[in-house]
Amino acid sequence: MFKIVVILLSYASVNYGIDTPIIGILSEETYIVQHLFPEHYDSYITASYVKYIESAGGRVVPVWIGQSEEYYRRVINYTNGILFPGGGTYFNETKGYGKAAKQIYQIALEANKKGIYYPIWGCCLGMQVLPFAQLGVDIRVDCLLKNTSVPLNFKKTSSKSRLFSNAPKNILELLSSQNLTFNEHRYCLTQTVLKKNGILNDWQILATNEDVNKLKFISAMESVNYPIYGVQFHPEKNPFEFEKKGVPHSKEAVDVSLYFASFFVEESKKNNNTFPSEELEKKSLIYNYNPRYTGISVKSPYEQVYIFNRTDFSAAQLL
């Protein structure tokens, strides 16, 4: 009897993670969507990122820019992972996206160094902000590839990476042979710029592509030591965005999107953070806000966005 009790207690103490992860999505300044609204707003989140996480079984908490370090520590302590989305903003704003990403990155790094598995997913602008968050310096280079879908040029290192080593063979074949990764950017990261700034050994480059001027840029990378991932392309757009004609919507394109979403949600399940109360958790979820349909405007880059102002930040008592 004594031995059985010991075994049961040992089993209960093992950290197996959580099966219903909640992932934060960082909001950003409204530079590229403000023209769609007559009233002023302070930040937004593109709805396709929310749907992207939900498509793989995750839930979402909006994360405000311009907040205190204490707030971002609560974000990390209560959620199971965070997504830095694409979009269009600067990294040097006093209370903006870049500063928030840097604070979150550093706190997440602290957690991972303590053995708390806390993943970060960066997409397009969100991948570009990762070295900024690491160094405090914007090292992006000019790099133009707009409204274009391309296959990935995999590096040999990808076969041993966390992101691709367990990917189904058909997904890897699709990614390497068909135009399924949608690009919409005018900046990027290169192996040269990572090396120049002394951080190449911190990142494993998994795939590359070329811009319109034949500049080779990084399309996918992951941290060598931590569960931090970046892609320059937009897997969230394949199933959920229809304003750009270059976005692929085939079954294969959707399958690829779901692979990336599922990978990150599964990574987040390895973290067992929880909110201190069910009430606070429910008050914090994105379900408390309604997306606005912006696709009706010919000037909109997105189908839907969540748009916020500072009264939302304070009234919600978020986190």
C-alpha positions in Angstrom: 0.0 0.0 0.0 2.8 2.4 0.9 4.5 1.9 -2.4 1.3 2.5 -4.4 0.8 5.9 -2.6 4.4 7.0 -3.3 3.9 6.2 -7.0 0.7 8.1 -7.2 2.1 11.2 -5.5 5.1 11.1 -7.8 2.9 10.9 -10.8 0.8 13.9 -9.6 3.9 16.1 -9.2 5.1 15.8 -12.8 4.5 18.8 -15.0 2.6 17.6 -18.0 1.5 21.0 -19.3 -2.0 22.1 -20.2 -4.5 20.8 -22.8 -6.4 24.1 -23.2 -3.7 26.7 -23.8 -4.3 30.4 -23.8 -2.1 32.4 -26.0 -1.5 36.1 -25.9 -1.4 38.2 -29.1 0.4 41.5 -28.9 -1.6 44.4 -30.2 0.2 47.2 -32.2 -0.2 50.8 -33.3 -3.0 51.5 -35.8 -0.9 53.1 -38.5 -2.1 50.8 -41.3 -5.8 50.6 -40.3 -6.7 53.9 -38.7 -7.8 55.3 -42.0 -10.6 52.8 -42.0 -12.3 54.3 -38.9 -13.7 57.9 -38.4 -12.9 57.7 -34.7 -9.4 57.4 -33.1 -8.0 54.1 -31.8 -4.8 53.3 -30.0 -4.1 49.7 -31.1 -5.4 46.7 -33.0 -5.1 43.0 -33.6 -5.8 41.4 -37.0 -8.7 38.9 -36.5 -7.0 36.3 -38.7 -4.3 35.7 -36.0 -7.0 35.0 -33.5 -8.7 32.5 -35.9 -5.4 31.0 -36.7 -4.8 30.1 -33.0 -8.4 29.0 -32.5 -8.2 26.7 -35.6 -5.7 24.6 -33.7 -7.5 24.5 -30.4 -6.0 27.5 -28.6 -7.7 30.5 -27.0 -6.5 34.1 -27.2 -5.9 37.0 -24.9 -5.3 40.4 -26.4 -2.1 41.9 -25.0 -1.9 45.7 -24.8 1.0 47.9 -25.8 2.2 50.7 -23.6 1.9 48.9 -20.3 4.2 48.4 -17.3 6.7 45.6 -16.8 4.5 44.3 -14.0 1.6 43.9 -16.5 3.8 42.0 -19.0 5.0 39.7 -16.2 1.4 38.8 -15.4 0.9 38.1 -19.1 3.7 35.6 -19.1 2.7 34.1 -15.8 -1.0 33.6 -16.8 -0.7 32.6 -20.5 0.9 29.6 -22.2 2.6 31.3 -25.1 2.6 34.6 -27.0 2.4 35.6 -30.7 4.0 38.7 -32.1 1.9 39.5 -35.2 2.8 41.1 -38.6 1.6 44.5 -39.6 3.2 47.9 -40.0 4.7 49.9 -37.2 8.1 51.2 -35.9 10.2 49.6 -33.1 11.2 52.9 -31.5 7.9 54.2 -30.3 8.0 55.1 -26.6 5.0 52.9 -25.6 4.7 50.9 -28.7 4.9 47.4 -30.2 8.7 47.2 -30.2 9.1 48.2 -26.6 6.3 45.8 -25.5 7.8 42.9 -27.6 11.3 43.6 -26.0 9.9 43.5 -22.5 7.8 40.3 -23.1 10.8 38.6 -24.9 13.1 39.3 -22.0 10.6 38.1 -19.4 9.9 35.0 -21.4 13.6 34.3 -21.7 13.9 34.5 -17.9 11.1 32.0 -17.6 12.7 29.6 -20.0 16.0 29.9 -18.3 14.3 28.8 -15.1 12.9 25.7 -16.8 9.4 27.1 -17.5 8.6 26.3 -21.1 7.2 29.4 -22.6 7.0 29.7 -26.5 7.0 32.7 -28.7 5.8 32.8 -32.3 6.8 35.8 -34.5 5.2 36.4 -37.9 6.6 38.8 -40.5 7.0 42.0 -38.4 6.8 39.7 -35.4 9.9 37.7 -36.7 11.7 40.9 -37.4 11.2 42.2 -33.9 12.9 39.1 -32.3 16.5 40.3 -32.8 15.3 43.8 -31.8 13.9 42.4 -28.6 17.2 40.5 -28.1 19.6 43.4 -28.9 17.6 46.5 -28.4 18.7 47.6 -31.9 16.7 47.4 -35.2 18.8 45.4 -37.5 16.3 44.9 -40.3 17.4 45.5 -43.9 15.3 46.8 -46.9 13.8 43.8 -48.6 10.8 44.0 -51.0 8.4 41.1 -51.6 4.8 42.1 -51.9 1.6 40.1 -52.5 3.7 37.1 -53.5 3.5 33.4 -52.6 6.6 31.2 -53.0 7.9 27.8 -52.0 10.4 27.6 -49.2 14.1 26.9 -49.8 14.8 24.7 -46.9 18.3 24.6 -45.3 19.8 21.2 -44.3 19.4 22.3 -40.7 15.6 22.2 -41.0 15.5 18.4 -40.8 16.8 18.5 -37.3 14.8 21.5 -36.1 11.9 21.6 -33.7 9.7 23.3 -36.2 10.1 20.9 -39.1 11.7 17.7 -37.9 8.4 16.0 -37.1 6.4 17.6 -39.9 4.5 15.2 -42.1 6.3 14.4 -45.3 3.5 15.8 -47.5 3.6 19.1 -45.7 7.4 19.5 -46.3 6.9 18.5 -49.9 4.1 21.1 -50.3 6.2 23.8 -48.7 9.2 23.2 -50.8 7.4 22.7 -54.2 4.3 24.9 -54.2 3.6 28.7 -53.9 2.0 28.4 -50.4 3.9 30.9 -48.2 2.5 34.4 -48.7 4.9 37.3 -48.4 4.0 41.0 -47.8 7.0 42.9 -46.5 9.5 45.6 -47.2 12.0 44.7 -44.5 13.6 41.4 -43.6 16.4 39.7 -41.8 19.5 38.1 -43.4 22.2 35.7 -42.3 24.7 38.4 -42.9 23.0 40.9 -40.6 22.6 38.3 -37.8 26.3 37.5 -38.1 27.3 41.2 -38.2 25.4 41.8 -35.0 26.9 38.8 -33.2 23.7 36.7 -32.8 23.9 34.2 -35.7 24.9 31.4 -33.3 21.7 32.1 -31.3 19.4 31.3 -34.2 19.1 28.4 -36.5 18.1 29.4 -40.0 15.7 26.9 -41.4 14.5 28.3 -44.8 15.3 31.2 -47.1 13.8 33.0 -50.1 14.8 35.9 -52.4 13.1 39.3 -52.8 12.5 41.1 -56.1 16.1 42.3 -56.1 17.5 38.7 -55.5 18.4 39.5 -51.9 18.4 36.2 -49.9 16.4 36.7 -46.7 15.4 34.4 -43.8 12.0 32.9 -44.2 12.0 30.7 -41.1 14.2 30.5 -38.0 14.1 29.2 -34.5 16.1 29.9 -31.4 18.9 27.4 -30.7 18.2 27.3 -27.0 14.6 28.3 -26.4 11.1 27.7 -27.9 11.1 30.9 -30.0 10.2 30.8 -33.6 9.9 33.2 -36.5 8.5 33.1 -40.0 8.7 35.9 -42.5 5.6 34.7 -44.4 1.9 34.7 -43.3 0.4 31.2 -42.7 -2.6 32.9 -40.9 -3.7 34.5 -44.2 -4.2 31.3 -46.2 -7.5 30.3 -44.6 -8.7 33.7 -43.3 -7.7 36.6 -45.5 -9.2 37.4 -48.9 -8.3 41.0 -49.6 -4.9 40.2 -51.2 -5.2 38.3 -54.5 -1.9 36.6 -54.0 -2.9 34.7 -50.9 -3.3 31.0 -51.7 -6.5 29.4 -50.6 -6.2 25.8 -51.9 -6.7 22.8 -49.7 -2.9 22.4 -49.6 -2.5 26.1 -48.5 -5.0 25.5 -45.7 -3.2 22.3 -44.7 0.1 24.1 -44.4 -1.5 26.9 -42.3 -3.0 24.4 -40.0 0.4 22.7 -39.6 2.0 25.9 -38.3 -0.9 26.8 -36.1 -1.0 23.3 -34.6 2.7 23.3 -34.0 2.6 26.5 -32.0 -0.5 25.5 -30.0 1.1 22.1 -29.2 4.2 24.0 -28.0 2.0 26.1 -25.8 0.5 23.0 -24.3 3.9 22.2 -22.8 3.4 25.2 -20.5 1.1 24.8 -17.5 0.6 28.5 -16.5 -3.0 29.3 -15.5 -4.9 32.4 -14.5 -5.4 32.9 -10.8 -9.1 32.7 -11.2 -11.7 31.5 -13.7 -13.4 34.9 -13.5 -10.2 36.8 -14.5 -9.5 34.4 -17.3 -12.9 34.9 -18.8 -12.7 38.7 -18.5 -9.3 38.6 -20.3 -10.2 36.5 -23.3 -10.7 38.0 -26.8 -14.3 36.9 -26.7 -15.1 40.1 -24.8 -14.4 42.1 -27.9 -16.1 42.1 -31.3 -14.1 42.1 -34.5 -14.9 44.9 -37.0 -15.5 44.0 -40.7 -13.0 46.1 -42.7 -13.0 44.0 -45.8 -15.9 46.0 -47.1 -13.4 48.8 -47.8 -11.2 48.6 -50.9 -8.5 50.2 -48.8 -8.4 47.5 -46.1 -5.5 45.1 -45.9 -7.6 42.7 -43.8 -11.0 41.1 -43.6 -11.5 41.9 -39.9 -9.7 43.6 -37.1 -10.1 44.0 -33.4 -9.6 47.7 -32.6 -8.9 49.1 -29.1 -8.5 52.3 -27.3 -7.1 53.1 -23.8 -10.5 52.9 -22.1 -10.6 49.3 -23.1 -7.2 48.8 -21.3 -8.3 50.3 -18.1 -12.0 49.2 -18.1 -11.2 45.6 -18.6 -8.9 45.4 -15.6 -7.1 42.9 -17.8 -4.8 40.5 -16.1 
